[in-house]
Structures are given as C-alpha cells and as structure tokens.
Amino acid sequence: MSRYYFHVQNGGLLKDEEGTDLEHADAARIEAAKLLGQLVAERPEDIWLGDAFTITVKDDAGLTMFLLDLAVTTSSAAPPCRLTRR
C-alpha cells in the first residue's frame, strides 16, 4: 500500500495534505481520472475560462508520479466565451 497525493491546479493550487492509500500506481491513475471527472462535473465552466487544469499526483517521497491535464482548444470560428466564474 502506498500513499498518493492529488494536487489540483485550476487558477490556484489546492494541495492534498492528507493523501490517499492505494494498492499501486494504476489505482492512483484511476483515482486521478475520477477526480478530474468530478471537478469538471461540479464546475464545467472552469475549463473554458483559460486557467490551467492539472492534477499532479505525488508519492510519499514527494516525487511526481504523473500529471493529468485537461486542455481545451477553441477554434477561431467559435463565438467568444461569455462564461464567468461562480
């Protein structure tokens, strides 16, 4: 069992100070994907506001295991975004 920390960057940094005990790195990958889905479901407008949206997963030693990035590319043909932060 290893402890993984899921730090969220979305206009600011939300550090995971507690971490989560998981069996292996693949379980951490799945948890990162679930967390990203949950965050997008809760605040879908944030992905359109131009902020970086990254989940950085670190181990107990503080080593970065992987990053999960959400990137949005808007075509020049799209109308301007009028969404605002809640």
N, C-alpha and C positions, 0 to 999 in steps of 0.2 A: 504494500500500500504506500503510495506517495501522496504528498500534499501539493496541490497546484493552486496558483493564484491567478485570478482572471481580472486584469486591469482594463477598464473601459475608457477610451478616449473618444469624446464626442463634443467638441467645443471646449471641453475641460477634461480633467483626468479624475476618474473615480477609481481609487486604489482599493483593491481587495486585501484587507488586512488580516482576514481570518483564513482564507484558503479553503480548499475542499479536498478531502481524502478520496483518492480514486485508485483503482487497481493498476492502471497503466496509462501511457500517453494516449492511446487510442480513445480511452474513456474521456480524457481531457479534451480531445478533439471534438468528440460528440457533445460534451457539455458546453464548449465554446460556441458551437453551431446553434445549440438550443438557446443559449443566452442571447446571441445575435438576433435570432428569430423573435424572442420575447421582447427585446428592446425595440426592434422595428415595429412589432405589433402594437406596442404601447405608445410609441411616438413616431409614426410613419413620416410626418412632415420633416423631421430632423434630417433625413437622408437627402432632402432637396435643398437644404439651407447652406450647403457649401462647407460645412465642418468636416474634418476628418472623422471617420467612424472606424475605429480599430479596437479589437480585443487582443491584448498581449497576454499570453499565458506563460507564467514563470514557474520554476520548480522551487523546492525548499532552499536551494543554494542561491536563489535569485537569478539563475540563468534563464534567458528567454528560450522557451521551447518552440514556440511558433506564434505567428500573428495571424489574425483573421481580419481582413479588411473588407469593407463594403465600399465599392466605388460606383459612382453614378456619372455617366457621361451624357450630357444633353446635346442634342443636335441643334445647330444654329437655326433650323426651321421651327423649333419649338417656341411657343409663346413664352414670355417671361414668367418666372415663378412668382406667385403672389402669396405663398405660404409664409407664415410667421411663427416664431417660437411661442409655445404656450407658456 
